[in-house]
Amino acid sequence: MNVLIILAVSILSALAGYFIARKIDVAKYDIYLSEAKAKAKAIEHEAEILLENTKSKAKEIELEAKNSLEKQKIELQKEYENKLNEILKKEEEIEELVEQQMQDAQKLEREKNLFEKEKKVIEKLKNTFNQKIKILQEKLENAAGLTKDEAKEILLNSLKEDLKDDVAHLTRKIIKEAENNAKKEAQFIIAQATTRYAGDFAGERLINVVPIGDDEMKGRIIGKEGKNIKTLEMVTGCDIIIDDTPEAITVSSFNIYRRQIAVETIKRLVEDGRIQPARIEDIYKKVTDEFEEKVLKEGEDIIIDLGLASAKIHPEIVKLIGRLKYRASYGQNALAHSLEVAHLAGIMAAEIGGDELLAKRAGLLHDIGKALTHDFGGDHVTLGYDLCKRYKEPEVVLNAIKAHHGHEEAKSIEAAAVCAADALSAARPGARREVLEAFLKRVESIENIATSYPEVLNAYALNAGREVRVIVEADLVNDDEAVLLSREIAKRIENEVSFPGEIKVTVIREKRAISFAAA
C-alpha cells in the first residue's frame, strides 16, 4: 500500500516538474493534478483489493497446509503403530526361539551325557574282552610254545596256498555276477522258458519187486546149494533178496541199468522155467544185447525229437544218452533232467540271440558223464568232458559241461543258458526228493555251525538250505576277518554236513547309527 502511494506521489511530482518545465499554465496543472490524484486513489483501491485477495489465498494455503500436515500426522501415527506391532511380534518369536534353543541344548546335553555313559560302558566291556583275549592268547602261547606273531605267521602261511583256489573261484563268480547287468531281462527270459516247458517228475527207487507166480519158483531160483542165485548175483551185479514176500522176489542195486537187466532176466527165466547157471548166463547175455540196442534206439529217438538229427553226434554218445534213462540223482531221473535242461536252454538261448540247436545239444550232453559214473571212477563232469572231447563235440558243449558246476566260466550265450537251465531244473520244487526230517536236520546243523562263533549274532539258512546268511557284530569283526570267517564256516559245513550241490555262505557286518529329528 505504502509502495503504491509513494509511486503515485512520484508520478505527480514528475508531472509537476514536467509542466513547470514546459511552462504549462496553472489551470491545466490543477486538472492534471486532480486526474493524477483520482488515478492514484483508484490504484490504491486496487492495491487494497489485491491485498485482501492475497490475505484470503494465504489463509486458504495455510488451511490446506494444516490439513495436509494433519493427514500426514495420522498416517505416520498409523505406520508407527504397525511397526511397533511388528517389533513386538518379532520379540515374541525371538523369545520363543531362544526358549526352544535352550530346550534343544538341554536335550542335546542329556543325549551327550547318555552317549558318554554308553561309550564308557562299551569301552569297559571292550577292555574286559581284550583282557580275556590277551589271557587266552597267553595261555595258548604257553601251551603251544609260540608267540602270537609266530603263530600268526604259521597260520597265514598255511592258509595262503589254501586260499589261492578259493580266491580265484570267488573272483570268477564276482566278475560273472558283475557282468550280469540285465537282471530283469534275464528273469523275464527264465520266466518265459519255465512257462513254455514243464517236464514230468520221475523218481527212481533202489529196488524192484519181481512177481514169480508161486512160491515154489523161489526154490528153483535159489537152486541146489544156492548155485542159481549166486550165478544170478554174479552175472547181474545185483542183490537178489528172497524173503517171506508171497509170490515175489526183490532185486536191489543202486545201478538202475543193471537192475533193469536183472529184472528182465529173472522174468524170462521164470517164463522159460529152465533155471540153471548156464541158462542164466545165456539169458542175461541176450537181455544185455537187447538193452544195448534199446538204449541206442532211445538215444536216436531223443535226438530226433530235439531236432538234432543233423548234428552228427557220435553213436557211442547217442547210446549213453539212452542209458541216462537208467540213472538218477537225488531221485531225479538223469535223462528227464537232461531233456528238461535242453528244452529250457534252447528257449533261453533263442530269446537272447544265441544258437537254439547248439544250446539244446549242450543241455542234453551237460550231464552225459553220469551214464559212466557207475562203471568208472571220477566225477561226472570230468568223465563227460573227456568223453565229448574224445568224440570231437563243439567247444560250446565242452564249456557247458564244465561251467554248469563252476569248474570254469561260461564263455558263450549257449553255455550260460545251460547253467541257468540246470539250476532251474534241479532246484524247482518236486524235482529232487529228500526226506523232510533229513532236510530239517541239515538246515539246523548249518545254522548251528554258523552261530557257534562268539562274534556271530544270528544265522539264517535260506533257499532250501543252499545259502546261509551270517550276521556278525561289526565292532568285533572287520572286513578281512569277515572273509576268513565265511571261508571257515564253509569249510566246517563241507566237513560236517552232507548236502547236494553247493551252499553259499554270506557274512554280513553292519553298523547302524540312529538319531531322531524333532519337529
C-alpha positions in Angstrom: 0.0 0.0 0.0 2.7 2.4 1.0 4.6 1.4 -2.1 1.7 2.4 -4.3 1.3 5.8 -2.6 4.9 6.5 -3.0 4.6 5.5 -6.6 1.6 7.9 -7.1 3.4 10.8 -5.4 6.4 10.2 -7.6 4.3 10.3 -10.7 2.6 13.5 -9.6 6.0 15.1 -8.8 7.3 14.1 -12.2 4.3 15.6 -13.9 4.6 18.8 -11.9 8.2 19.0 -12.9 7.3 18.3 -16.5 4.6 21.0 -16.7 6.7 23.5 -14.9 9.5 22.8 -17.3 7.1 23.3 -20.1 5.7 26.3 -18.6 2.2 25.0 -18.6 -0.5 27.2 -17.0 -1.8 26.6 -13.5 -5.4 25.7 -14.6 -4.2 22.8 -16.7 -1.9 21.8 -13.9 -4.8 21.6 -11.4 -6.7 19.5 -13.9 -3.8 17.1 -14.4 -3.2 17.0 -10.7 -6.8 16.1 -9.9 -6.7 13.4 -12.6 -3.5 12.1 -11.1 -4.9 12.0 -7.6 -8.0 10.1 -8.9 -5.8 7.6 -10.6 -3.7 7.3 -7.5 -6.8 6.7 -5.4 -8.0 4.1 -7.9 -4.6 2.4 -7.8 -4.7 2.5 -4.0 -8.2 0.9 -4.1 -7.0 -1.8 -6.4 -4.0 -2.4 -4.2 -6.2 -2.8 -1.2 -8.4 -5.3 -3.1 -5.3 -7.2 -4.2 -4.0 -7.2 -0.6 -7.3 -8.6 0.6 -7.3 -11.3 -2.0 -3.7 -12.2 -1.2 -4.6 -12.5 2.5 -7.5 -14.8 1.6 -5.4 -17.0 -0.5 -2.7 -17.1 2.2 -5.3 -18.3 4.7 -6.5 -21.0 2.2 -2.9 -22.1 1.7 -2.3 -22.2 5.4 -5.5 -24.2 6.0 -4.6 -26.7 3.2 -1.1 -27.0 4.8 -2.6 -27.6 8.2 -5.0 -30.3 6.7 -2.2 -32.0 4.8 0.0 -31.9 7.9 -2.8 -33.4 10.0 -3.3 -36.1 7.4 0.4 -37.0 7.3 0.5 -37.0 11.1 -2.4 -39.6 11.2 -0.6 -41.7 8.5 2.7 -41.6 10.4 0.9 -42.5 13.6 -0.7 -45.5 12.0 2.6 -46.6 10.4 4.3 -46.2 13.7 1.7 -48.4 15.4 2.1 -51.1 12.7 5.9 -51.1 13.0 5.5 -51.2 16.8 3.3 -54.3 16.5 5.7 -56.0 14.1 8.6 -55.3 16.5 6.6 -56.8 19.4 5.7 -59.8 17.3 9.4 -60.3 16.4 10.4 -60.0 20.0 7.9 -62.8 20.9 9.2 -65.0 18.1 12.8 -64.4 19.2 11.8 -65.2 22.8 10.2 -68.5 21.7 13.2 -69.4 19.5 15.6 -68.7 22.4 13.4 -70.9 24.7 13.3 -73.7 22.1 17.1 -73.5 21.6 17.6 -73.7 25.3 15.3 -76.8 25.4 17.2 -78.3 22.5 20.5 -77.5 24.2 19.3 -79.2 27.4 18.1 -82.3 25.4 21.4 -82.4 23.5 23.3 -82.2 26.7 21.2 -85.1 28.1 21.8 -87.2 25.0 25.5 -86.3 25.1 25.7 -87.5 28.7 23.9 -90.7 27.9 26.2 -91.3 24.9 29.2 -90.7 27.2 27.8 -93.2 29.6 27.2 -95.8 26.9 30.6 -95.2 25.5 32.2 -95.8 28.9 30.2 -99.0 29.3 31.2 -100.2 25.8 34.8 -99.2 26.4 34.7 -101.1 29.7 33.3 -104.2 28.0 35.8 -103.9 25.2 38.7 -103.7 27.7 37.3 -106.7 29.6 37.0 -108.6 26.3 40.5 -107.6 25.2 41.9 -108.7 28.6 40.2 -112.0 28.3 41.5 -112.4 24.8 45.0 -111.5 26.0 44.8 -114.0 28.8 43.6 -116.6 26.3 46.4 -115.8 23.9 49.0 -116.1 26.7 47.6 -119.4 27.7 47.7 -120.6 24.0 51.3 -119.2 23.7 52.3 -121.1 26.8 50.6 -124.3 25.6 51.9 -124.1 22.1 55.3 -122.7 22.9 54.8 -120.0 20.2 54.3 -116.2 20.4 51.3 -114.6 18.9 53.3 -113.3 15.9 54.9 -116.7 15.3 51.6 -118.5 15.4 50.0 -115.8 13.1 52.8 -116.2 10.6 52.5 -120.0 10.6 48.7 -119.7 10.2 48.9 -117.2 7.4 51.5 -119.3 5.5 49.3 -122.4 5.9 46.2 -120.5 4.7 48.0 -118.8 1.8 48.0 -121.8 -0.5 44.5 -122.9 0.5 43.1 -119.5 -0.2 44.5 -119.3 -3.8 42.0 -121.6 -5.4 39.1 -120.1 -3.3 40.1 -116.5 -4.2 40.4 -117.4 -7.9 37.0 -119.2 -7.8 35.4 -116.3 -5.8 36.9 -113.8 -8.2 35.4 -115.6 -11.2 32.0 -115.7 -9.6 32.1 -112.0 -8.6 33.1 -111.0 -12.1 30.3 -113.1 -13.6 27.7 -111.5 -11.3 29.0 -108.0 -12.0 28.7 -108.6 -15.8 25.1 -109.7 -15.3 23.7 -106.2 -15.6 20.5 -107.3 -17.3 18.9 -109.0 -14.3 15.3 -108.1 -15.1 15.7 -109.2 -18.7 17.2 -112.5 -17.6 14.4 -113.0 -15.1 11.9 -112.4 -17.8 13.6 -114.9 -20.2 13.8 -117.5 -17.4 10.1 -117.0 -16.6 9.2 -117.4 -20.3 11.3 -120.6 -20.6 9.8 -122.2 -17.5 6.3 -121.4 -18.5 6.8 -122.9 -22.0 8.3 -126.2 -20.8 7.1 -128.4 -17.9 8.8 -131.7 -17.5 7.4 -134.8 -15.8 8.9 -135.7 -12.4 10.5 -139.2 -12.4 11.7 -140.6 -9.1 13.7 -143.9 -9.0 13.9 -146.4 -6.2 16.7 -148.6 -5.2 14.7 -151.9 -5.5 12.4 -153.7 -7.9 9.9 -156.3 -6.9 9.6 -159.1 -9.5 6.4 -161.3 -9.5 7.2 -165.0 -9.9 3.8 -166.6 -9.9 4.1 -169.0 -6.9 6.4 -169.6 -4.0 7.7 -172.9 -5.5 9.6 -170.9 -8.0 11.7 -169.3 -5.2 13.3 -172.6 -4.5 14.2 -173.1 -8.2 15.7 -169.6 -8.4 17.8 -170.4 -5.3 18.9 -173.7 -6.8 20.8 -176.6 -5.3 23.1 -175.3 -2.6 22.3 -171.8 -3.8 24.1 -172.1 -7.2 21.4 -170.4 -9.2 21.0 -167.3 -7.0 24.8 -167.0 -6.7 25.1 -167.1 -10.5 22.3 -164.5 -10.9 24.0 -162.1 -8.4 27.4 -162.6 -10.0 26.4 -162.0 -13.6 23.9 -159.2 -12.9 25.8 -157.4 -10.2 22.6 -157.0 -8.2 21.4 -158.3 -4.8 18.6 -160.9 -5.2 16.5 -160.9 -2.0 14.2 -163.8 -1.3 12.1 -163.4 1.8 8.6 -164.1 3.1 7.0 -161.8 0.5 4.5 -164.1 -1.2 4.9 -164.8 -4.9 7.7 -162.2 -5.4 11.4 -161.6 -5.0 13.3 -158.4 -4.7 16.2 -157.1 -6.8 18.3 -154.4 -5.2 21.0 -152.2 -6.7 22.0 -148.6 -6.9 22.7 -149.0 -10.6 19.3 -148.7 -12.3 20.6 -150.0 -15.7 22.0 -153.2 -14.2 18.9 -153.6 -12.0 16.5 -153.4 -15.0 18.6 -156.0 -16.9 18.5 -158.3 -13.9 14.7 -157.8 -13.6 14.1 -158.7 -17.2 16.5 -161.7 -16.9 14.6 -163.1 -14.0 11.2 -162.6 -15.7 12.4 -164.6 -18.8 13.9 -167.3 -16.6 10.6 -167.6 -14.8 8.6 -167.8 -18.1 11.1 -170.3 -19.5 11.2 -172.5 -16.4 14.7 -173.8 -17.1 16.7 -172.2 -14.3 20.3 -173.3 -14.1 23.7 -171.4 -14.2 24.4 -171.9 -18.0 20.8 -170.9 -18.9 21.1 -167.8 -16.6 24.2 -166.6 -18.4 22.7 -167.1 -21.8 19.5 -165.2 -20.9 21.5 -162.5 -19.3 23.7 -162.0 -22.4 20.7 -161.9 -24.7 18.9 -159.4 -22.5 22.0 -157.2 -22.2 22.4 -157.1 -26.0 18.7 -156.2 -26.4 19.1 -153.4 -23.8 22.2 -152.0 -25.7 20.1 -151.9 -28.8 17.2 -150.4 -26.9 19.2 -147.6 -25.3 20.7 -146.8 -28.7 17.3 -146.6 -30.3 16.0 -144.4 -27.4 19.0 -142.1 -27.8 18.3 -141.7 -31.5 14.6 -141.0 -30.9 15.6 -138.3 -28.3 18.0 -136.7 -30.8 15.3 -136.6 -33.5 12.7 -135.2 -31.1 15.1 -132.4 -30.2 15.7 -131.6 -33.8 19.4 -132.6 -33.6 19.3 -135.3 -36.3 21.7 -133.4 -38.5 24.1 -132.7 -35.6 26.2 -135.9 -36.3 26.5 -136.9 -32.7 28.8 -140.0 -32.3 26.9 -143.3 -31.8 28.7 -144.0 -28.5 27.4 -140.7 -27.1 23.9 -141.5 -28.5 24.0 -144.8 -26.7 25.0 -143.1 -23.4 22.1 -140.6 -23.9 19.7 -143.6 -23.9 21.4 -145.0 -20.8 20.7 -141.8 -18.9 17.2 -143.1 -18.6 18.5 -145.7 -16.1 20.4 -143.1 -14.0 19.0 -141.0 -11.2 20.4 -138.2 -9.0 18.6 -137.4 -5.7 15.5 -139.1 -7.0 15.5 -137.1 -10.3 15.9 -139.1 -13.5 19.0 -138.1 -15.3 17.5 -138.4 -18.8 14.4 -136.4 -17.8 16.7 -133.8 -16.2 18.9 -133.6 -19.3 15.8 -133.2 -21.6 14.4 -130.5 -19.3 17.7 -128.6 -19.4 17.9 -129.0 -23.2 14.5 -127.5 -23.7 15.0 -124.7 -21.3 18.4 -123.8 -22.6 17.2 -123.8 -26.2 14.3 -121.5 -25.3 16.5 -119.1 -23.3 19.3 -119.0 -26.0 16.7 -118.3 -28.7 15.3 -115.4 -26.6 18.6 -113.7 -26.2 20.0 -114.2 -29.7 22.0 -117.4 -29.3 22.0 -120.7 -31.2 18.9 -122.7 -30.1 20.1 -126.1 -31.5 23.6 -125.7 -30.1 22.1 -124.8 -26.7 19.9 -127.9 -26.8 22.9 -130.1 -27.7 24.9 -128.7 -24.8 21.9 -129.0 -22.4 21.4 -132.7 -23.5 25.1 -133.6 -23.0 25.9 -131.5 -19.9 25.4 -134.5 -17.6 26.4 -137.2 -20.0 29.1 -138.3 -17.6 26.5 -139.6 -15.2 26.0 -142.5 -17.6 29.6 -143.6 -16.8 30.0 -142.9 -13.1 28.8 -146.3 -12.0 31.3 -148.0 -14.3 34.3 -145.7 -14.0 35.9 -143.7 -11.2 35.8 -139.9 -11.1 33.1 -137.2 -11.1 30.6 -136.9 -13.9 31.9 -133.5 -15.1 35.4 -134.9 -15.8 34.0 -138.1 -17.4 31.6 -136.2 -19.6 34.2 -133.6 -20.6 36.7 -136.3 -21.6 34.1 -138.3 -23.5 32.8 -135.4 -25.5 36.3 -134.1 -26.2 37.3 -137.6 -27.5 34.4 -137.6 -29.9 35.0 -134.0 -31.0 31.9 -132.3 -29.6 31.8 -128.4 -30.2 33.7 -126.2 -27.8 30.4 -124.7 -26.5 29.3 -128.2 -25.4 32.7 -128.8 -23.6 32.4 -125.4 -21.9 28.8 -126.0 -20.8 29.8 -129.4 -19.2 32.5 -127.7 -17.1 30.7 -124.4 -16.4 27.4 -125.9 -15.1 29.2 -126.9 -11.9 31.5 -123.9 -11.7 34.7 -125.6 -13.0 35.2 -122.8 -15.4 33.4 -119.6 -16.5 30.6 -119.8 -19.2 32.1 -118.4 -22.4 29.1 -118.2 -24.6 25.4 -117.5 -24.5 24.5 -121.2 -25.0 26.8 -122.3 -22.1 25.3 -119.6 -19.8 21.8 -120.7 -20.8 22.7 -124.4 -19.9 24.0 -123.3 -16.5 20.8 -121.3 -15.8 18.5 -124.2 -17.1 20.4 -126.7 -15.0 19.9 -124.7 -11.8 16.2 -124.3 -12.6 15.7 -128.0 -13.3 17.5 -129.1 -10.2 16.1 -126.5 -7.8 12.4 -126.4 -8.8 10.0 -127.9 -6.1 9.4 -131.6 -6.7 12.4 -132.1 -9.0 14.5 -133.9 -6.4 13.2 -135.8 -3.4 14.6 -135.6 0.0 13.3 -136.9 3.4 11.9 -133.9 5.3 13.5 -134.9 8.6 16.9 -135.2 7.0 16.4 -131.8 5.3 15.4 -130.1 8.6 18.4 -131.6 10.4 20.7 -130.5 7.7 19.4 -126.9 7.9 19.6 -126.9 11.7 23.2 -128.2 11.5 24.2 -125.5 9.1 22.7 -122.7 11.3 24.3 -124.3 14.5 27.7 -124.3 12.9 27.4 -120.6 12.0 26.1 -119.5 15.4 28.8 -121.4 17.3 31.2 -118.5 16.8 31.1 -115.8 19.6 31.1 -112.9 17.1 28.0 -114.2 15.3 24.7 -112.6 16.2 22.3 -114.6 14.0 22.4 -117.1 11.1 19.7 -117.9 8.7 19.6 -120.8 6.2 17.8 -119.7 3.0 16.9 -121.0 -0.4 16.1 -124.6 0.7 19.4 -124.8 2.6 21.5 -123.7 -0.4 22.5 -120.4 1.2 23.3 -119.3 4.8 23.5 -115.7 5.8 25.6 -114.9 8.9 25.1 -111.6 10.8 28.1 -110.6 12.8 28.9 -107.9 15.4 30.5 -105.1 13.4 32.7 -103.9 16.3 34.3 -107.4 16.7 34.8 -108.3 13.0 36.4 -106.2 10.3 36.2 -106.7 6.6 39.2 -109.0 6.3 38.1 -111.1 9.3 34.6 -111.4 7.7 36.2 -113.1 4.6 38.1 -115.5 6.7 35.0 -116.3 8.8 32.9 -117.1 5.8 35.6 -119.4 4.5 36.0 -121.1 7.9 32.2 -121.7 8.2 32.1 -123.0 4.6 34.9 -125.5 5.4 33.2 -126.7 8.5 29.9 -127.2 6.6 31.8 -129.2 3.9 33.4 -131.4 6.6 30.4 -131.8 9.0 27.3 -131.8 6.8 26.2 -133.9 3.9 24.4 -131.9 1.2 23.8 -131.9 -2.6 25.3 -129.2 -4.8 26.8 -126.2 -3.0 26.0 -123.9 -0.1 26.7 -120.2 -0.3 28.0 -118.6 2.9 27.4 -114.9 3.2 28.9 -112.9 6.2 27.2 -109.6 6.8 28.6 -106.9 9.1 26.5 -103.9 9.7 26.9 -100.7 11.8 23.8 -98.6 12.5 23.7 -95.1 13.9 20.3 -93.9 15.0 19.2 -90.3 15.9 15.8 -88.5 15.9 14.8 -85.2 14.3 12.2 -83.3 16.4 9.6 -81.1 14.7 
